[in-house]
């Protein structure tokens, strides 16, 4: 429950900040976050497939 509250608080802060930033800055930040999440996903997927192949 505490994790959910912290996640909602963080999301509110981030969305509140994005509302006050210029659109190009928001789009660049979104692209950076998307790239980071994609790299994380690919690393985790590779790690799990290597572990199950044994």
N, CA, C and O atoms as a CHARMM CRD file, in Angstrom:
* protein
*
  216
    1    1 UNK  N      0.82300  -1.19700   0.00000 PROA 1      0.00000
    2    1 UNK  CA     0.00000   0.00000   0.00000 PROA 1      0.00000
    3    1 UNK  C      0.86900   1.26400   0.00000 PROA 1      0.00000
    4    1 UNK  O      0.57500   2.24300  -0.68600 PROA 1      0.00000
    5    2 UNK  N      1.92600   1.21200   0.77600 PROA 2      0.00000
    6    2 UNK  CA     2.82000   2.36600   0.83300 PROA 2      0.00000
    7    2 UNK  C      3.48500   2.60800  -0.51900 PROA 2      0.00000
    8    2 UNK  O      3.68900   3.75100  -0.92600 PROA 2      0.00000
    9    3 UNK  N      3.82100   1.51000  -1.21300 PROA 3      0.00000
   10    3 UNK  CA     4.41600   1.63700  -2.54100 PROA 3      0.00000
   11    3 UNK  C      3.45200   2.33500  -3.49700 PROA 3      0.00000
   12    3 UNK  O      3.86300   3.18200  -4.29100 PROA 3      0.00000
   13    4 UNK  N      2.18300   1.98100  -3.42100 PROA 4      0.00000
   14    4 UNK  CA     1.17100   2.59000  -4.29100 PROA 4      0.00000
   15    4 UNK  C      1.04500   4.08600  -4.01900 PROA 4      0.00000
   16    4 UNK  O      0.95000   4.88600  -4.95100 PROA 4      0.00000
   17    5 UNK  N      1.04400   4.45400  -2.76500 PROA 5      0.00000
   18    5 UNK  CA     0.96500   5.87600  -2.39800 PROA 5      0.00000
   19    5 UNK  C      2.18600   6.62800  -2.91100 PROA 5      0.00000
   20    5 UNK  O      2.06400   7.72500  -3.45400 PROA 5      0.00000
   21    6 UNK  N      3.36700   6.03200  -2.73600 PROA 6      0.00000
   22    6 UNK  CA     4.59100   6.68200  -3.21200 PROA 6      0.00000
   23    6 UNK  C      4.59300   6.80900  -4.73800 PROA 6      0.00000
   24    6 UNK  O      5.01600   7.83000  -5.27900 PROA 6      0.00000
   25    7 UNK  N      4.11500   5.76000  -5.43100 PROA 7      0.00000
   26    7 UNK  CA     4.06300   5.80800  -6.89600 PROA 7      0.00000
   27    7 UNK  C      3.09600   6.89300  -7.37100 PROA 7      0.00000
   28    7 UNK  O      3.40900   7.63100  -8.30600 PROA 7      0.00000
   29    8 UNK  N      1.95300   6.99400  -6.75400 PROA 8      0.00000
   30    8 UNK  CA     0.98500   8.03100  -7.14400 PROA 8      0.00000
   31    8 UNK  C      1.51800   9.42800  -6.84700 PROA 8      0.00000
   32    8 UNK  O      1.31100  10.35000  -7.63600 PROA 8      0.00000
   33    9 UNK  N      2.20300   9.59000  -5.71900 PROA 9      0.00000
   34    9 UNK  CA     2.78900  10.88600  -5.38800 PROA 9      0.00000
   35    9 UNK  C      3.85400  11.27300  -6.40600 PROA 9      0.00000
   36    9 UNK  O      3.89300  12.41100  -6.87300 PROA 9      0.00000
   37   10 UNK  N      4.71800  10.31700  -6.74900 PROA 10     0.00000
   38   10 UNK  CA     5.76000  10.57900  -7.74000 PROA 10     0.00000
   39   10 UNK  C      5.15600  10.90700  -9.10100 PROA 10     0.00000
   40   10 UNK  O      5.62100  11.81800  -9.78500 PROA 10     0.00000
   41   11 UNK  N      4.12200  10.16600  -9.49400 PROA 11     0.00000
   42   11 UNK  CA     3.47300  10.42300 -10.77500 PROA 11     0.00000
   43   11 UNK  C      2.84700  11.82000 -10.79300 PROA 11     0.00000
   44   11 UNK  O      2.91900  12.52700 -11.79900 PROA 11     0.00000
   45   12 UNK  N      2.23700  12.20700  -9.68100 PROA 12     0.00000
   46   12 UNK  CA     1.64600  13.54300  -9.60000 PROA 12     0.00000
   47   12 UNK  C      2.68500  14.63600  -9.72200 PROA 12     0.00000
   48   12 UNK  O      2.44600  15.66100 -10.36200 PROA 12     0.00000
   49   13 UNK  N      3.84100  14.41900  -9.10800 PROA 13     0.00000
   50   13 UNK  CA     4.92000  15.41300  -9.20200 PROA 13     0.00000
   51   13 UNK  C      5.43500  15.50700 -10.62900 PROA 13     0.00000
   52   13 UNK  O      5.63500  16.60500 -11.14800 PROA 13     0.00000
   53   14 UNK  N      5.65100  14.35800 -11.26800 PROA 14     0.00000
   54   14 UNK  CA     6.18300  14.33800 -12.63500 PROA 14     0.00000
   55   14 UNK  C      5.18500  14.94200 -13.61200 PROA 14     0.00000
   56   14 UNK  O      5.56200  15.74700 -14.46300 PROA 14     0.00000
   57   15 UNK  N      3.92400  14.56400 -13.50100 PROA 15     0.00000
   58   15 UNK  CA     2.92300  15.11500 -14.41800 PROA 15     0.00000
   59   15 UNK  C      2.70500  16.59900 -14.16700 PROA 15     0.00000
   60   15 UNK  O      2.47200  17.36100 -15.10500 PROA 15     0.00000
   61   16 UNK  N      2.77800  17.00700 -12.92000 PROA 16     0.00000
   62   16 UNK  CA     2.65100  18.42900 -12.60600 PROA 16     0.00000
   63   16 UNK  C      3.79300  19.22800 -13.20000 PROA 16     0.00000
   64   16 UNK  O      3.59700  20.33400 -13.70300 PROA 16     0.00000
   65   17 UNK  N      4.99100  18.65700 -13.13700 PROA 17     0.00000
   66   17 UNK  CA     6.15900  19.32000 -13.72000 PROA 17     0.00000
   67   17 UNK  C      6.04300  19.38100 -15.23800 PROA 17     0.00000
   68   17 UNK  O      6.36400  20.40000 -15.84900 PROA 17     0.00000
   69   18 UNK  N      5.58300  18.28700 -15.84600 PROA 18     0.00000
   70   18 UNK  CA     5.46000  18.25100 -17.30100 PROA 18     0.00000
   71   18 UNK  C      4.44600  19.27500 -17.80000 PROA 18     0.00000
   72   18 UNK  O      4.57600  19.78200 -18.91500 PROA 18     0.00000
   73   19 UNK  N      3.45800  19.57900 -17.00200 PROA 19     0.00000
   74   19 UNK  CA     2.45500  20.55500 -17.42000 PROA 19     0.00000
   75   19 UNK  C      3.03900  21.96400 -17.51000 PROA 19     0.00000
   76   19 UNK  O      2.50500  22.81400 -18.22200 PROA 19     0.00000
   77   20 UNK  N      4.13700  22.21200 -16.78700 PROA 20     0.00000
   78   20 UNK  CA     4.72400  23.55300 -16.77800 PROA 20     0.00000
   79   20 UNK  C      5.95100  23.67700 -17.66800 PROA 20     0.00000
   80   20 UNK  O      6.51400  24.76400 -17.80100 PROA 20     0.00000
   81   21 UNK  N      6.36800  22.57600 -18.27600 PROA 21     0.00000
   82   21 UNK  CA     7.52500  22.61600 -19.16700 PROA 21     0.00000
   83   21 UNK  C      7.07400  22.87200 -20.60200 PROA 21     0.00000
   84   21 UNK  O      5.94100  22.55500 -20.96300 PROA 21     0.00000
   85   22 UNK  N      7.95000  23.43900 -21.41300 PROA 22     0.00000
   86   22 UNK  CA     7.62200  23.57100 -22.83100 PROA 22     0.00000
   87   22 UNK  C      7.46600  22.18800 -23.47800 PROA 22     0.00000
   88   22 UNK  O      8.05900  21.21000 -23.02400 PROA 22     0.00000
   89   23 UNK  N      6.67500  22.12500 -24.52300 PROA 23     0.00000
   90   23 UNK  CA     6.38200  20.85200 -25.18900 PROA 23     0.00000
   91   23 UNK  C      7.65300  20.16100 -25.69300 PROA 23     0.00000
   92   23 UNK  O      7.77900  18.95300 -25.49400 PROA 23     0.00000
   93   24 UNK  N      8.60500  20.85400 -26.33300 PROA 24     0.00000
   94   24 UNK  CA     9.81300  20.14600 -26.79900 PROA 24     0.00000
   95   24 UNK  C     10.61000  19.50300 -25.65400 PROA 24     0.00000
   96   24 UNK  O     11.14600  18.40600 -25.81100 PROA 24     0.00000
   97   25 UNK  N     10.68800  20.17800 -24.51800 PROA 25     0.00000
   98   25 UNK  CA    11.41900  19.62200 -23.37400 PROA 25     0.00000
   99   25 UNK  C     10.70600  18.38100 -22.86200 PROA 25     0.00000
  100   25 UNK  O     11.35400  17.39400 -22.51100 PROA 25     0.00000
  101   26 UNK  N      9.39000  18.41900 -22.81600 PROA 26     0.00000
  102   26 UNK  CA     8.60900  17.26900 -22.36400 PROA 26     0.00000
  103   26 UNK  C      8.78600  16.09200 -23.31600 PROA 26     0.00000
  104   26 UNK  O      8.92300  14.95300 -22.87000 PROA 26     0.00000
  105   27 UNK  N      8.78600  16.35000 -24.61100 PROA 27     0.00000
  106   27 UNK  CA     8.96100  15.27600 -25.59600 PROA 27     0.00000
  107   27 UNK  C     10.35700  14.65900 -25.51700 PROA 27     0.00000
  108   27 UNK  O     10.50400  13.44300 -25.64700 PROA 27     0.00000
  109   28 UNK  N     11.36800  15.47800 -25.30900 PROA 28     0.00000
  110   28 UNK  CA    12.72600  14.95300 -25.17400 PROA 28     0.00000
  111   28 UNK  C     12.83200  14.09700 -23.91000 PROA 28     0.00000
  112   28 UNK  O     13.42500  13.01800 -23.93800 PROA 28     0.00000
  113   29 UNK  N     12.26800  14.56900 -22.82300 PROA 29     0.00000
  114   29 UNK  CA    12.29300  13.79600 -21.58000 PROA 29     0.00000
  115   29 UNK  C     11.54500  12.47200 -21.75500 PROA 29     0.00000
  116   29 UNK  O     11.99400  11.43800 -21.25900 PROA 29     0.00000
  117   30 UNK  N     10.42200  12.49800 -22.44900 PROA 30     0.00000
  118   30 UNK  CA     9.65800  11.26900 -22.69900 PROA 30     0.00000
  119   30 UNK  C     10.46300  10.30100 -23.55700 PROA 30     0.00000
  120   30 UNK  O     10.42900   9.09200 -23.32500 PROA 30     0.00000
  121   31 UNK  N     11.18100  10.81700 -24.54000 PROA 31     0.00000
  122   31 UNK  CA    12.00400   9.95800 -25.39900 PROA 31     0.00000
  123   31 UNK  C     13.14700   9.32300 -24.61500 PROA 31     0.00000
  124   31 UNK  O     13.46300   8.15100 -24.81400 PROA 31     0.00000
  125   32 UNK  N     13.76100  10.08900 -23.72900 PROA 32     0.00000
  126   32 UNK  CA    14.85600   9.56200 -22.90500 PROA 32     0.00000
  127   32 UNK  C     14.33700   8.46700 -21.97500 PROA 32     0.00000
  128   32 UNK  O     14.97100   7.42100 -21.83800 PROA 32     0.00000
  129   33 UNK  N     13.19700   8.69600 -21.34100 PROA 33     0.00000
  130   33 UNK  CA    12.62100   7.70000 -20.44400 PROA 33     0.00000
  131   33 UNK  C     12.22700   6.45000 -21.21700 PROA 33     0.00000
  132   33 UNK  O     12.43900   5.33500 -20.74000 PROA 33     0.00000
  133   34 UNK  N     11.66100   6.62000 -22.39500 PROA 34     0.00000
  134   34 UNK  CA    11.28000   5.47600 -23.22000 PROA 34     0.00000
  135   34 UNK  C     12.50200   4.65800 -23.61800 PROA 34     0.00000
  136   34 UNK  O     12.46800   3.42900 -23.56400 PROA 34     0.00000
  137   35 UNK  N     13.56900   5.32300 -24.01400 PROA 35     0.00000
  138   35 UNK  CA    14.79700   4.61300 -24.38700 PROA 35     0.00000
  139   35 UNK  C     15.36500   3.85600 -23.19400 PROA 35     0.00000
  140   35 UNK  O     15.80200   2.71300 -23.33600 PROA 35     0.00000
  141   36 UNK  N     15.36400   4.48000 -22.02200 PROA 36     0.00000
  142   36 UNK  CA    15.86900   3.83100 -20.81800 PROA 36     0.00000
  143   36 UNK  C     15.04500   2.58300 -20.48500 PROA 36     0.00000
  144   36 UNK  O     15.60900   1.53900 -20.15500 PROA 36     0.00000
  145   37 UNK  N     13.73200   2.68500 -20.56900 PROA 37     0.00000
  146   37 UNK  CA    12.87400   1.53800 -20.29100 PROA 37     0.00000
  147   37 UNK  C     13.06700   0.43300 -21.32200 PROA 37     0.00000
  148   37 UNK  O     13.01500  -0.74800 -20.97700 PROA 37     0.00000
  149   38 UNK  N     13.28900   0.79900 -22.57800 PROA 38     0.00000
  150   38 UNK  CA    13.52800  -0.20300 -23.62300 PROA 38     0.00000
  151   38 UNK  C     14.83900  -0.94400 -23.37500 PROA 38     0.00000
  152   38 UNK  O     14.89200  -2.16600 -23.51400 PROA 38     0.00000
  153   39 UNK  N     15.89000  -0.22600 -23.01100 PROA 39     0.00000
  154   39 UNK  CA    17.16700  -0.86000 -22.70000 PROA 39     0.00000
  155   39 UNK  C     17.01700  -1.78300 -21.49100 PROA 39     0.00000
  156   39 UNK  O     17.54300  -2.89600 -21.49100 PROA 39     0.00000
  157   40 UNK  N     16.30800  -1.32900 -20.47200 PROA 40     0.00000
  158   40 UNK  CA    16.08100  -2.15200 -19.28700 PROA 40     0.00000
  159   40 UNK  C     15.32100  -3.42100 -19.65100 PROA 40     0.00000
  160   40 UNK  O     15.66900  -4.50600 -19.18500 PROA 40     0.00000
  161   41 UNK  N     14.28900  -3.29600 -20.47700 PROA 41     0.00000
  162   41 UNK  CA    13.50200  -4.44900 -20.90400 PROA 41     0.00000
  163   41 UNK  C     14.36100  -5.45600 -21.66700 PROA 41     0.00000
  164   41 UNK  O     14.28700  -6.65800 -21.41300 PROA 41     0.00000
  165   42 UNK  N     15.17200  -4.96600 -22.59800 PROA 42     0.00000
  166   42 UNK  CA    16.01200  -5.85700 -23.39500 PROA 42     0.00000
  167   42 UNK  C     17.06700  -6.56200 -22.54000 PROA 42     0.00000
  168   42 UNK  O     17.35100  -7.74100 -22.75000 PROA 42     0.00000
  169   43 UNK  N     17.64600  -5.84100 -21.57900 PROA 43     0.00000
  170   43 UNK  CA    18.62800  -6.46500 -20.69800 PROA 43     0.00000
  171   43 UNK  C     17.98400  -7.53000 -19.82600 PROA 43     0.00000
  172   43 UNK  O     18.55300  -8.60700 -19.64800 PROA 43     0.00000
  173   44 UNK  N     16.81100  -7.25000 -19.28100 PROA 44     0.00000
  174   44 UNK  CA    16.12000  -8.22400 -18.44600 PROA 44     0.00000
  175   44 UNK  C     15.69200  -9.44300 -19.25600 PROA 44     0.00000
  176   44 UNK  O     15.78700 -10.57500 -18.78200 PROA 44     0.00000
  177   45 UNK  N     15.22900  -9.21200 -20.46000 PROA 45     0.00000
  178   45 UNK  CA    14.79600 -10.32100 -21.31600 PROA 45     0.00000
  179   45 UNK  C     15.97400 -11.22200 -21.65600 PROA 45     0.00000
  180   45 UNK  O     15.86100 -12.44700 -21.62500 PROA 45     0.00000
  181   46 UNK  N     17.11300 -10.59900 -21.98400 PROA 46     0.00000
  182   46 UNK  CA    18.30400 -11.37600 -22.29500 PROA 46     0.00000
  183   46 UNK  C     18.78800 -12.15000 -21.06800 PROA 46     0.00000
  184   46 UNK  O     19.20700 -13.30200 -21.18000 PROA 46     0.00000
  185   47 UNK  N     18.72900 -11.51700 -19.90800 PROA 47     0.00000
  186   47 UNK  CA    19.16400 -12.16900 -18.67200 PROA 47     0.00000
  187   47 UNK  C     18.29100 -13.37800 -18.35600 PROA 47     0.00000
  188   47 UNK  O     18.80700 -14.41900 -17.94800 PROA 47     0.00000
  189   48 UNK  N     16.99000 -13.25900 -18.53500 PROA 48     0.00000
  190   48 UNK  CA    16.08600 -14.36400 -18.22900 PROA 48     0.00000
  191   48 UNK  C     16.20500 -15.49600 -19.24600 PROA 48     0.00000
  192   48 UNK  O     16.09000 -16.66700 -18.88300 PROA 48     0.00000
  193   49 UNK  N     16.43300 -15.16300 -20.50300 PROA 49     0.00000
  194   49 UNK  CA    16.56100 -16.22300 -21.50400 PROA 49     0.00000
  195   49 UNK  C     17.87500 -16.98100 -21.33000 PROA 49     0.00000
  196   49 UNK  O     17.92400 -18.18100 -21.60000 PROA 49     0.00000
  197   50 UNK  N     18.92300 -16.32400 -20.89300 PROA 50     0.00000
  198   50 UNK  CA    20.19100 -17.00800 -20.63500 PROA 50     0.00000
  199   50 UNK  C     20.07100 -17.94300 -19.43300 PROA 50     0.00000
  200   50 UNK  O     20.67900 -19.01400 -19.41300 PROA 50     0.00000
  201   51 UNK  N     19.29800 -17.54600 -18.44600 PROA 51     0.00000
  202   51 UNK  CA    19.14000 -18.35500 -17.25100 PROA 51     0.00000
  203   51 UNK  C     18.30000 -19.58800 -17.46600 PROA 51     0.00000
  204   51 UNK  O     18.54200 -20.61300 -16.82900 PROA 51     0.00000
  205   52 UNK  N     17.31000 -19.52000 -18.35500 PROA 52     0.00000
  206   52 UNK  CA    16.42400 -20.67100 -18.59900 PROA 52     0.00000
  207   52 UNK  C     17.00500 -21.63400 -19.62200 PROA 52     0.00000
  208   52 UNK  O     16.51100 -22.75500 -19.73900 PROA 52     0.00000
  209   53 UNK  N     18.03100 -21.24500 -20.36500 PROA 53     0.00000
  210   53 UNK  CA    18.59100 -22.11100 -21.39200 PROA 53     0.00000
  211   53 UNK  C     19.45600 -23.21600 -20.78200 PROA 53     0.00000
  212   53 UNK  O     19.75200 -24.20500 -21.45300 PROA 53     0.00000
  213   54 UNK  N     19.85400 -23.06400 -19.55100 PROA 54     0.00000
  214   54 UNK  CA    20.73100 -24.05500 -18.91800 PROA 54     0.00000
  215   54 UNK  C     20.00400 -25.27100 -18.49400 PROA 54     0.00000
  216   54 UNK  O     20.61000 -26.19300 -17.94600 PROA 54     0.00000
